Amino acid sequence: MTQQQPALAAKATPFWWEAAPPRPLAPVPLAPRLDVAIVGAGYAGLAAGLALARAGRTVAAFDAMNPGEGASTRNGGITSGSIRPGLATMTRRFGAATALGIEAEGKAARQFLADFIRDEAIDCDFQMTGLFKGAIGLDQYDSMAREAERLSKALGIETHAVPHAGQHAYIGTDFYRGGTVRMDIGGLDPAKFHAGLLRVAQAAGLAVHGHTPVTAIAREEDGFHVATAGGTVRARQVLVCTNGYTDAASPYLRRRLVPVRSRIIATEELALEVMARLMPRRMMMGEGRQLGFYYRPSPDGRRILLGGRDSSRVGDPAAPTLRLRDGLAELFPELRGVGLDHSWFGNVAMNRDMVPRLFEKEGVLYAGGFCGSGTVWATWLGTRAAHRLLGDAALGQSAFAFRPPAAVPFYNGDPWFMPAIIKGYHLQDRLAFRRARR
Ligand SMILES: Cc1cc2nc3c(=O)[nH]c(=O)nc-3n(C[C@H](O)[C@H](O)[C@H](O)COP(=O)(O)OP(=O)(O)OC[C@H]3O[C@@H](n4cnc5c(N)ncnc54)[C@H](O)[C@@H]3O)c2cc1C
């Protein structure tokens, strides 16, 4: 008989679900004809549906689960809008105009999110706290400091370098060798944000069908047949916003987006003086390692939530929670052995070049591949997608609207190779760390 390992965290559900759990929606009648059918009711699908409904379109969003039960109520709530490849890599891959356009769009998208939350009066504990990013060594610190200067000069972003000696003003750890601060990034409660977006979209006239998976999308002469678990509808246009939860209903997208588990732990409540020492400015936190942790205080400033990649693929094993708990203790030795109230995971969607996309294929529009930064990108690109469907060339314009992501070789929906890839990155991180600390 195998011995049951005691649970490392009291709950396997997101901390955010305590205040705003995704709920079953009251059923709404299925309209047989729609202007637009949206697949997926996370941030992207709802943001698109809101803009379309406000423009007078008959529009419905279908979700296989409770709306929000995908990544949109499970994430860290850090409004980073970051792009993984740096400017130099993007310039090499896509050309200077696209690369610069992507960077500039990040600034607009972060501002859009802040304005949207304010204008729609969404109560989601949004605070523009700033983000501290820690460097693992002095070389990394130098290149991060140069990047901060470039961002400040090129885009006017309020950002600065923090040398090792001044680090404790931002974070109570000696683990890093300095870091950078950007003031255009903040934090929100992702589940409250989703709940607010849902409320606003429904009020605008978006029909949202929970627990209604779309099973097939077939093109016909003047639109599409969209088969759902609740019946078939005809739609003039279709938008797919399924990101890390893309299934067999979208085979083209499924070969291009790889779902990767990301996991977050939430500590028990900590003493306020401990929180004040470890996170004195209540900033969002990140780091320069490839598979670095992202972490933050809870909005009430009583707990630490720390996230990172999870190489497991089935069930809910203890090892990834243990890895995060050890990571937390490495950063903050006084938290070794701290109690965990939550440990949960969700899927982020990676693609081969790690750049989000808005693209069309055979008449269907797709917004996805947010690579773990969709709080900003999904809301933004969902809205851009809506404007494209409305035929508004100016508002539908986006630097992310270029060729579809490349198909992933030998991949058809089962990311069997991810554990090995994640282990490879961990190894690279360990080697880079050793080199940096020699
Ligand atoms: C643990 C974790 C931490 C994260 N941390 C951050 C962070 O701090 N900051 C940040 O910016 N981003 C973060 N992210 C990423 C962010 O949450 C996502 O990029 C964002 O929520 C994507 O929104 P979405 O609307 O595209 O997809 P989702 O919210 O995932 O919604 C997709 C929906 O599609 C539905 N669906 C799939 N197939 C079908 C079908 N056939 N029919 C109907 N419905 C279907 C699913 O049920 C799902 O609800 C994190 C993600 C995770 C998992």
The ligand as an ORCA input file, in Angstrom:
! r2SCAN-3c Opt
* xyz 0 1
  C      -1.153     30.032    -12.334
  C      -1.165     31.157    -13.342
  C      -0.571     32.371    -13.025
  C      -0.609     33.435    -13.939
  N      -0.127     34.645    -13.531
  C      -0.287     35.722    -14.340
  C       0.069     37.008    -13.897
  O       0.473     37.210    -12.745
  N      -0.070     38.045    -14.773
  C      -0.558     37.873    -16.027
  O      -0.648     38.838    -16.795
  N      -0.946     36.659    -16.468
  C      -0.836     35.580    -15.653
  N      -1.263     34.351    -16.079
  C      -1.813     34.216    -17.441
  C      -3.261     34.706    -17.541
  O      -4.036     34.164    -16.511
  C      -3.837     34.254    -18.889
  O      -2.969     34.664    -19.938
  C      -5.203     34.834    -19.173
  O      -6.080     34.566    -18.106
  C      -5.736     34.248    -20.473
  O      -7.077     34.653    -20.629
  P      -7.923     33.989    -21.779
  O      -9.240     34.633    -21.777
  O      -7.145     34.044    -23.051
  O      -7.987     32.441    -21.418
  P      -8.667     31.650    -20.195
  O      -9.020     32.522    -19.062
  O      -7.789     30.482    -19.904
  O     -10.025     31.171    -20.829
  C     -10.092     30.212    -21.864
  C     -11.434     29.545    -21.731
  O     -11.686     28.792    -22.923
  C     -12.554     27.772    -22.550
  N     -12.600     26.755    -23.615
  C     -11.594     25.978    -24.091
  N     -12.052     25.201    -25.092
  C     -13.364     25.475    -25.241
  C     -14.389     24.995    -26.105
  N     -14.146     24.077    -27.029
  N     -15.627     25.497    -25.980
  C     -15.912     26.466    -25.060
  N     -14.986     26.941    -24.219
  C     -13.715     26.470    -24.308
  C     -12.013     27.266    -21.235
  O     -13.000     26.583    -20.507
  C     -11.531     28.555    -20.580
  O     -12.434     29.029    -19.630
  C      -1.206     33.263    -15.215
  C      -1.799     32.038    -15.546
  C      -1.786     30.994    -14.623
  C      -2.429     29.697    -14.988
*
